[in-house]
Amino acid sequence: MATLQSLVLGGGCFWCVEAAYELLPGVAAVVSGYAGGPRANPTYEQVCAGVSGHAEVVRVDYDPERIPLEALLDFFWTIHDPTTLNRQGADAGTQYRSVIFYADAVQKAAAEAALARANPAWGGRIVTQLTPLETFYEAEPYHQDYFRLNPHGGYCQAVIRPKIDKLRQAIGGR
């Protein structure tokens, strides 16, 4: 097995993004967290209140021999609306921004290429930020595997389940 690599990105609520990436073969783990703000060790309450400057993000740990970085990035455009600035559905604020945090020049180039491939399909309106990753802070334990552990919760039923059911159909029922 190859050494795992990681990609950090945000596309609204991290519970939704986490559940989506867990569907992909080659993804070893998805960890919810925070990135992009100046406050060290932010809490969920600080991030949700918009006072930390961080976005809700996920770290996708993947095996590049099973799924290439480009496939992970192309999938990103299908799981959220990258044309809405600081908003996904009812979730509004900079903490829900569409963002790809790149760890190095290879990830930056791959993110730029993925955005260029996706932008025509979105009418040239993608507002996703491409930002260097400084620090990823893992979210509190109760946020990890949220959809899997809380499938009957209201938010999970109303928002996450329809999205996941649609994605499962699109990628062949996984």
C-alpha distance (Angstrom), angle and dihedral (degrees) to the residues before:
residue distance angle dihedral
M1 . . .
A2 3.79 . .
T3 3.73 122.4 .
L4 3.78 109.6 -87.1
Q5 3.78 118.8 -110.7
S6 3.79 128.0 -158.4
L7 3.79 136.1 -136.9
V8 3.82 123.5 -171.0
L9 3.78 119.6 -154.8
G10 3.77 142.5 152.1
G11 3.76 129.3 -147.9
G12 3.78 105.0 162.4
C13 3.78 123.5 -67.4
F14 3.78 109.7 22.5
W15 3.80 91.6 -141.0
C16 3.83 89.2 65.6
V17 3.79 95.7 44.4
E18 3.80 91.9 46.6
A19 3.82 92.9 51.6
A20 3.81 91.3 48.8
Y21 3.81 96.5 50.8
E22 3.80 91.8 46.2
L23 3.83 86.9 68.1
L24 3.81 94.1 65.7
P25 3.80 122.4 96.1
G26 3.78 109.8 -126.7
V27 3.79 93.4 36.2
A28 3.80 106.7 116.7
A29 3.81 98.7 -176.2
V30 3.78 142.1 -7.7
V31 3.80 117.8 -152.9
S32 3.81 123.0 -168.3
G33 3.77 116.5 -137.4
Y34 3.77 150.2 124.8
A35 3.82 133.9 -85.0
G36 3.76 141.3 161.2
G37 3.77 104.1 50.5
P38 3.79 134.0 102.2
R39 3.82 98.1 -125.8
A40 3.80 115.0 98.5
N41 3.80 117.1 -130.2
P42 3.80 97.5 1.7
T43 3.79 120.5 -161.8
Y44 3.79 126.0 -134.8
E45 3.79 89.7 -110.1
Q46 3.82 91.6 54.4
V47 3.79 92.7 46.9
C48 3.83 93.6 46.4
A49 3.79 91.2 48.5
G50 3.81 88.7 54.0
V51 3.81 93.3 -124.7
S52 3.81 99.4 115.1
G53 3.81 98.8 56.7
H54 3.81 91.1 -130.5
A55 3.77 128.5 128.3
E56 3.77 124.1 -136.0
V57 3.81 102.1 -108.8
V58 3.77 142.9 163.6
R59 3.77 130.0 -133.8
V60 3.79 108.8 -140.3
D61 3.81 111.8 -156.4
Y62 3.79 108.4 -161.7
D63 3.77 144.1 169.4
P64 3.83 106.6 -118.6
E65 3.81 90.2 -157.0
R66 3.82 89.3 62.3
I67 3.80 101.3 34.5
P68 3.79 125.1 16.1
L69 3.79 123.5 -134.8
E70 3.81 89.2 -115.6
A71 3.83 91.1 59.9
L72 3.81 91.3 51.0
L73 3.79 90.5 50.3
D74 3.81 94.1 45.9
F75 3.82 89.4 50.7
F76 3.82 89.1 54.3
W77 3.81 91.7 68.7
T78 3.82 91.3 54.7
I79 3.81 97.8 53.8
H80 3.80 101.5 55.8
D81 3.79 142.2 15.2
P82 3.81 106.4 -94.1
T83 3.82 91.8 -173.5
T84 3.80 98.1 69.6
L85 3.79 113.2 88.0
N86 3.81 112.6 -132.6
R87 3.80 93.8 -17.4
Q88 3.79 142.4 93.4
G89 3.78 113.1 179.2
A90 3.80 109.6 -54.1
D91 3.83 91.8 -13.4
A92 3.80 108.0 97.4
G93 3.79 132.9 175.4
T94 3.78 138.6 68.8
Q95 3.81 88.9 -76.2
Y96 3.83 87.3 71.6
R97 3.80 96.4 48.1
S98 3.77 122.3 137.8
V99 3.79 105.6 -110.8
I100 3.78 142.5 155.0
F101 3.80 114.1 -155.5
Y102 3.78 108.7 -156.1
A103 3.81 120.8 -154.5
D104 3.81 98.2 -160.6
A105 3.80 145.6 -4.4
V106 3.81 92.2 -78.9
Q107 3.80 92.5 55.8
K108 3.81 91.2 43.9
A109 3.81 92.0 53.4
A110 3.82 91.4 45.5
A111 3.82 91.3 49.5
E112 3.81 92.0 48.7
A113 3.81 90.5 49.7
A114 3.82 92.4 47.1
L115 3.79 91.1 50.3
A116 3.80 90.5 49.5
R117 3.83 90.4 50.8
A118 3.82 93.3 48.0
N119 3.80 101.2 40.2
P120 3.85 97.5 78.6
A121 3.82 90.9 55.0
W122 3.82 88.3 53.9
G123 3.81 93.3 49.2
G124 3.80 92.5 -104.1
R125 3.82 90.0 -68.6
I126 3.83 102.7 116.7
V127 3.82 111.3 138.1
T128 3.80 96.9 -179.5
Q129 3.79 113.2 142.2
L130 3.80 120.3 -130.7
T131 3.80 105.8 -153.2
P132 3.80 135.6 167.8
L133 3.79 112.3 -106.0
E134 3.76 111.5 -118.6
T135 3.79 104.0 165.8
F136 3.79 134.2 -6.6
Y137 3.80 114.4 -153.8
E138 3.79 116.0 -161.2
A139 3.79 112.5 -127.5
E140 3.76 122.3 -121.3
P141 3.83 115.8 -71.6
Y142 3.81 95.0 -105.9
H143 3.83 89.3 63.9
Q144 3.81 94.5 57.6
D145 3.82 115.8 99.9
Y146 3.79 86.6 -3.6
F147 3.79 98.8 162.5
R148 3.78 93.9 44.4
L149 3.82 91.8 49.5
N150 3.82 96.7 40.7
P151 3.81 105.8 33.7
H152 3.80 94.1 148.2
G153 3.81 96.7 49.4
G154 3.78 116.4 118.7
Y155 3.81 96.5 -113.5
C156 3.79 90.8 44.6
Q157 3.80 92.6 51.7
A158 3.80 96.7 42.1
V159 3.80 101.5 38.9
I160 3.80 115.2 10.7
R161 3.82 102.8 38.6
P162 3.84 96.0 55.3
K163 3.81 90.2 48.3
I164 3.82 93.0 48.2
D165 3.81 93.4 45.2
K166 3.82 89.7 52.7
L167 3.82 91.9 47.4
R168 3.81 92.0 48.1
Q169 3.79 89.6 55.3
A170 3.79 91.7 47.6
I171 3.81 94.4 51.1
G172 3.78 96.9 42.0
G173 3.80 107.0 -86.9
R174 3.82 101.2 -61.7
